[in-house]
Amino acid sequence: GRKDDGRIVIDEVVGQLVTLAPLAALAAKVPPRSPLLLLAGFLIFRLFDIWKPGPARRAERSLPGGLGVMMDDVVAGLLSAVAMAGLALAWAEVAQ
């Protein structure tokens, strides 16, 4: 009966996986096993998840129940993934 029960974290896990997907996709260009990139991904996702920019907030409000709760994190993850891709490519340039 709660809007977003804090005990349920699968939405956060999915959002984090979406955020970090560019690291897997860019593995050939980005130095592997970079803890700083993983930390940056975590922080970027938390920022977008808390801030809930336009599309994420709309997803949460326009979809019913658990679907809205899940989709706001997926959308925040997609926005974070774009930021992560840029960061990872910049990281790769600096590392060379």
Rosetta silent file (secondary structure, phi, psi, omega in degrees, C-alpha in Angstrom):
SEQUENCE: GRKDDGRIVIDEVVGQLVTLAPLAALAAKVPPRSPLLLLAGFLIFRLFDIWKPGPARRAERSLPGGLGVMMDDVVAGLLSAVAMAGLALAWAEVAQ
SCORE:     score description
SCORE:     0.000 S_00000001
   1 L     0.000   -4.122  178.519    0.000    0.000    0.000 S_00000001
   2 L   -87.575  154.898 -179.821    3.034    2.334    0.056 S_00000001
   3 L   -67.841  -47.882  178.358    4.017    4.402   -2.943 S_00000001
   4 L  -143.845   91.311 -177.135    7.674    3.277   -2.921 S_00000001
   5 L   -66.973  119.226 -177.466    8.451    0.798   -0.149 S_00000001
   6 L   -63.584  -17.473  179.047   12.097    1.284    0.874 S_00000001
   7 L   -76.186  -16.955 -179.100   12.474   -2.411    1.639 S_00000001
   8 L   -99.173  118.711 -173.622   12.117   -3.243   -2.066 S_00000001
   9 L  -119.835    6.692 -178.489   15.304   -2.412   -3.953 S_00000001
  10 H   -60.016  -32.688  177.946   15.002   -4.281   -7.259 S_00000001
  11 H   -64.338  -37.929  177.895   14.199   -0.965   -8.971 S_00000001
  12 H   -68.080  -39.838  179.248   17.481    0.485   -7.674 S_00000001
  13 H   -62.815  -46.119  179.887   19.403   -2.592   -8.844 S_00000001
  14 H   -62.919  -44.804  178.752   17.925   -2.355  -12.345 S_00000001
  15 H   -59.507  -40.315  179.298   18.647    1.380  -12.524 S_00000001
  16 H   -68.135  -40.376  177.732   22.249    0.780  -11.485 S_00000001
  17 H   -63.293  -41.646  177.254   22.699   -1.993  -14.053 S_00000001
  18 H   -62.403  -41.938  179.592   21.327    0.266  -16.799 S_00000001
  19 H   -59.809  -42.038 -175.226   23.701    3.017  -15.658 S_00000001
  20 H   -86.267   -5.798 -178.919   26.753    0.752  -15.847 S_00000001
  21 H   -55.421  -38.659  178.528   25.820   -0.877  -19.180 S_00000001
  22 H   -59.704  -28.847  178.240   27.983    1.552  -21.202 S_00000001
  23 H   -64.645  -37.128  176.682   31.060    0.261  -19.378 S_00000001
  24 H   -71.301  -41.820 -178.541   30.356   -3.211  -20.754 S_00000001
  25 H   -67.003  -30.420 -178.123   29.527   -1.855  -24.206 S_00000001
  26 L  -103.267   19.077 -174.160   32.717    0.228  -24.287 S_00000001
  27 L   -56.144  -31.344 -179.574   34.954   -2.400  -22.683 S_00000001
  28 L   -70.902  -26.053 -176.888   37.307   -2.432  -25.675 S_00000001
  29 L  -101.413  -24.241 -173.887   37.942    1.322  -25.331 S_00000001
  30 L  -102.564  133.700  178.131   37.721    1.872  -21.569 S_00000001
  31 L   -54.839  129.171 -177.612   40.362    0.538  -19.180 S_00000001
  32 L   -70.837  160.686  173.617   38.829   -2.475  -17.425 S_00000001
  33 L    55.917   43.971  178.346   38.276   -2.797  -13.684 S_00000001
  34 L   -92.867  105.147  179.709   38.287    0.872  -12.901 S_00000001
  35 H   -61.485  -30.938  179.022   36.847    1.298   -9.404 S_00000001
  36 H   -66.030  -37.886  176.532   36.621    5.057   -9.944 S_00000001
  37 H   -67.438  -38.185  177.433   34.312    4.583  -12.927 S_00000001
  38 H   -64.565  -42.813  177.670   32.146    2.195  -10.910 S_00000001
  39 H   -63.865  -42.911  177.973   31.962    4.698   -8.070 S_00000001
  40 H   -60.558  -41.559  178.077   31.154    7.487  -10.523 S_00000001
  41 H   -61.347  -43.479  177.968   28.373    5.354  -12.001 S_00000001
  42 H   -60.650  -47.742 -177.553   26.903    4.736   -8.589 S_00000001
  43 H   -66.851  -40.700  178.678   27.013    8.436   -7.696 S_00000001
  44 H   -62.396  -44.906  179.053   25.621    9.574  -11.048 S_00000001
  45 H   -62.774  -44.134  179.800   22.700    7.166  -10.753 S_00000001
  46 H   -60.123  -40.237  178.119   21.955    8.251   -7.177 S_00000001
  47 H   -59.434  -51.704 -179.527   21.988   11.892   -8.319 S_00000001
  48 H   -66.342  -34.662 -179.891   19.520   11.218  -11.151 S_00000001
  49 H   -67.739  -39.659  179.309   17.415    8.934   -8.961 S_00000001
  50 H   -76.873  -43.723 -178.101   17.043   11.552   -6.227 S_00000001
  51 H   -67.332  -39.372 -177.047   16.727   14.528   -8.585 S_00000001
  52 L    50.224   69.194  177.617   14.272   12.724  -10.911 S_00000001
  53 L   -60.158  160.160 -174.583   14.648   14.958  -13.969 S_00000001
  54 H   -20.930  -66.238 -176.249   11.561   15.469  -16.165 S_00000001
  55 H   -61.590  -36.142 -179.911   11.202   12.108  -17.922 S_00000001
  56 H   -68.301  -42.812  179.261   11.895   10.101  -14.741 S_00000001
  57 H   -65.492  -39.977  178.191    9.355   12.085  -12.720 S_00000001
  58 H   -63.192  -41.291  179.075    6.778   11.731  -15.512 S_00000001
  59 H   -61.561  -42.861 -179.067    7.301    7.969  -15.620 S_00000001
  60 H   -64.812  -41.448 -174.713    6.796    7.709  -11.866 S_00000001
  61 H   -82.120  -29.405 -173.633    3.657    9.849  -11.862 S_00000001
  62 H   -91.419  -18.485 -179.951    1.989    8.625  -15.044 S_00000001
  63 L  -101.342  143.675 -175.024    2.353    4.870  -14.572 S_00000001
  64 L   -76.548  144.742  168.870    0.359    3.040  -11.922 S_00000001
  65 H    49.648 -131.498 -176.011    1.783    1.474   -8.755 S_00000001
  66 H   -62.834  -28.985  179.064    4.902   -0.626   -8.976 S_00000001
  67 H   -64.020  -42.635  177.540    5.323    0.017  -12.695 S_00000001
  68 H   -65.356  -40.606  178.783    5.789    3.739  -12.044 S_00000001
  69 H   -62.089  -41.047 -179.094    8.154    3.033   -9.163 S_00000001
  70 H   -72.880  -43.885 -174.381   10.223    0.744  -11.398 S_00000001
  71 H   -70.075  -28.652  177.459   10.184    2.913  -14.514 S_00000001
  72 H   -64.253  -34.731  177.580   11.384    6.072  -12.791 S_00000001
  73 H   -75.764  -33.096  175.728   14.571    4.198  -11.896 S_00000001
  74 H   -64.840  -45.060  179.402   14.881    2.733  -15.387 S_00000001
  75 H   -65.749  -42.748  176.418   14.569    6.221  -16.907 S_00000001
  76 H   -60.948  -37.057  177.119   17.018    7.639  -14.347 S_00000001
  77 H   -65.581  -39.842  178.119   19.326    4.750  -15.292 S_00000001
  78 H   -65.191  -43.425  177.080   19.042    5.577  -18.994 S_00000001
  79 H   -63.740  -40.009  178.163   19.877    9.228  -18.357 S_00000001
  80 H   -67.141  -34.515  179.840   22.760    8.141  -16.139 S_00000001
  81 H   -64.088  -37.875  177.122   23.949    5.718  -18.824 S_00000001
  82 H   -63.213  -45.359  177.686   24.303    8.600  -21.288 S_00000001
  83 H   -62.954  -40.816  179.951   26.382   10.498  -18.728 S_00000001
  84 H   -64.946  -39.343  179.138   28.419    7.353  -17.993 S_00000001
  85 H   -61.146  -45.329  177.706   29.151    6.764  -21.675 S_00000001
  86 H   -62.103  -44.461  179.510   30.523   10.297  -21.981 S_00000001
  87 H   -64.117  -42.900 -178.581   32.529    9.940  -18.791 S_00000001
  88 H   -64.823  -40.671  178.132   33.902    6.539  -19.818 S_00000001
  89 H   -67.310  -40.028  176.404   34.990    7.814  -23.231 S_00000001
  90 H   -63.927  -41.107  178.267   36.631   10.857  -21.664 S_00000001
  91 H   -59.198  -42.993 -178.793   38.313    8.556  -19.123 S_00000001
  92 H   -64.090  -38.220  178.622   39.654    6.397  -21.973 S_00000001
  93 H   -65.804  -43.264 -179.149   41.127    9.478  -23.707 S_00000001
  94 H   -67.731  -36.043 -177.195   42.860   10.633  -20.550 S_00000001
  95 H   -70.892  -18.176 -176.890   44.167    7.126  -19.798 S_00000001
  96 L   -79.219    0.000    0.000   45.917    6.868  -23.173 S_00000001
